[in-house]
Amino acid sequence: MTPETITNICATLGTHPFDPYGRTPTARAQNALEGLTYYVSPNTLRFHHSRITSARPVLGGAFFLITETCAKDWDNTERGHRAVLFDLTGNTVYHPGLDATRSTKASALRDFERWLGTFDPEAHYRAEIQRRAHSLAREAERMLAA
C-alpha cells in the first residue's frame, strides 16, 4: 500500500495511521487502540490472563499488530502465543483461535507472515468503506422517512 492510499483510507474513515507511541508493548497497544476496541484494556487482559509481548504498526500504519501470550484454558494451566492484527476501525483482521496458539512468539509470527502473504489490505478497506457507505445510506433513508 502506498502512503497516498493509506492517507485516502484514513481520510475516508475519519481516522489516522497507527503510530508506535509507548514505552512498553502494552502501552503501545493501548495507546494505538484506545477508543477502537476493548481487546487490550487492562480488565480484558487480566480476565483472559493475557500479556502483550510486542505491539507495532504494520503496512505503513494501516494496521496494528500485537503478539500476546494468553491462557488456553480457564484455569490458566496452559499458555500459548498468537499474533493479532487490527485495522484502523479496531476490528480484528487476523485472530487465530486458542486452539491455533503456538508454543513460541516466533512461531506465532511465522504463522502471521504466511497469512499476510495471502491478505489483500486494499480489498479489506474497500469492503469496509462500502459497508460504511451502505450503513450511512440506510441511516439517511431512516432520517428522511422520519
C-alpha positions in Angstrom: 0.0 0.0 0.0 1.3 3.4 -0.9 1.3 6.3 1.6 -1.2 8.1 -0.6 -3.6 5.1 -0.4 -3.2 5.0 3.4 -3.9 8.7 3.6 -7.0 8.4 1.5 -8.3 5.5 3.5 -7.7 7.4 6.8 -9.5 10.5 5.4 -12.4 8.4 4.3 -12.7 6.6 7.6 -12.1 9.7 9.7 -9.0 8.3 11.4 -5.2 8.4 11.2 -2.5 5.8 10.7 -1.2 4.0 13.7 2.0 5.1 15.3 4.4 3.3 17.7 3.9 5.6 20.7 4.5 4.0 24.1 7.4 2.6 26.2 6.1 -0.9 26.6 4.3 -3.2 24.3 1.1 -3.0 26.4 1.3 0.8 26.5 1.8 1.0 22.7 -1.2 -1.3 22.1 -3.4 0.6 24.5 -2.4 4.0 23.0 -3.0 2.8 19.5 -6.2 1.0 20.0 -7.8 3.3 22.7 -11.4 4.0 21.8 -11.4 1.4 19.0 -11.5 -1.9 20.9 -11.7 -3.3 24.4 -9.2 -6.1 23.4 -6.2 -4.5 25.1 -7.9 -2.9 28.0 -6.4 -3.7 31.4 -9.6 -5.5 32.6 -9.8 -7.6 29.4 -6.1 -8.6 29.6 -6.5 -9.5 33.3 -9.7 -11.5 32.7 -8.1 -13.6 29.9 -4.7 -13.9 31.7 -3.1 -12.3 28.6 0.1 -10.4 28.3 1.1 -8.4 25.2 4.6 -9.3 24.2 5.0 -6.9 21.2 3.0 -4.2 19.5 3.7 -2.2 16.4 2.1 -0.6 13.4 2.4 -2.6 10.1 1.8 -1.9 6.4 2.6 1.8 6.7 0.5 2.3 9.8 -2.7 1.0 8.1 -2.8 -2.0 10.6 -1.6 -2.7 14.1 -0.1 -6.0 15.1 0.3 -7.4 18.6 1.6 -10.6 19.8 0.3 -12.0 23.1 0.6 -14.9 25.4 -2.7 -16.0 26.7 -4.3 -18.7 28.8 -5.6 -21.6 26.7 -8.0 -22.7 29.4 -10.0 -21.0 32.2 -7.6 -22.3 34.9 -4.5 -20.8 33.1 -2.7 -24.1 33.3 -1.6 -23.9 29.7 -0.5 -20.9 27.7 0.0 -20.1 24.0 1.3 -17.3 21.8 -0.6 -15.7 18.9 -0.4 -12.7 16.7 -3.5 -10.5 16.3 -3.9 -7.8 13.6 -6.3 -4.9 14.0 -7.5 -2.5 11.3 -8.0 1.3 11.6 -11.5 0.7 12.9 -10.4 -1.6 15.7 -11.7 -4.8 14.1 -9.5 -7.9 14.3 -8.4 -8.9 10.8 -6.2 -11.8 11.8 -7.1 -13.6 15.1 -6.3 -17.3 15.5 -8.4 -19.2 18.0 -7.0 -20.6 21.2 -6.6 -24.0 19.5 -4.2 -22.4 17.0 -1.9 -20.7 19.5 1.8 -21.7 19.3 4.4 -22.5 21.8 6.6 -19.5 21.0 6.2 -16.0 19.8 8.5 -16.6 16.8 6.3 -19.4 15.5 3.1 -17.3 16.0 4.8 -14.6 14.0 5.7 -17.1 11.2 2.1 -18.1 11.0 1.1 -14.5 10.7 3.6 -13.8 8.0 2.3 -16.8 6.0 -1.2 -15.5 6.3 -0.1 -11.9 5.4 1.2 -13.3 2.1 -2.4 -14.1 1.1 -4.0 -11.0 2.5 -5.1 -8.0 0.3 -5.2 -4.9 2.5 -6.7 -2.7 -0.2 -9.6 -5.1 -0.7 -10.1 -5.2 3.1 -10.5 -1.4 3.3 -12.5 -1.3 0.1 -15.1 -3.7 1.7 -15.0 -1.7 5.0 -15.7 1.6 3.2 -18.5 0.0 1.2 -20.1 -1.4 4.3 -19.9 2.0 6.0 -21.4 3.7 2.9 -24.3 1.3 2.9 -24.9 1.8 6.6 -24.9 5.6 6.2 -27.3 5.4 3.2 -29.7 3.3 5.3 -29.4 5.8 8.2 -30.1 8.7 5.8 -33.2 6.9 4.5 -34.5 6.5 8.0 -33.8 10.2 8.8 -35.6 11.3 5.7 -38.5 9.0 6.4 -38.9 10.4 9.9 
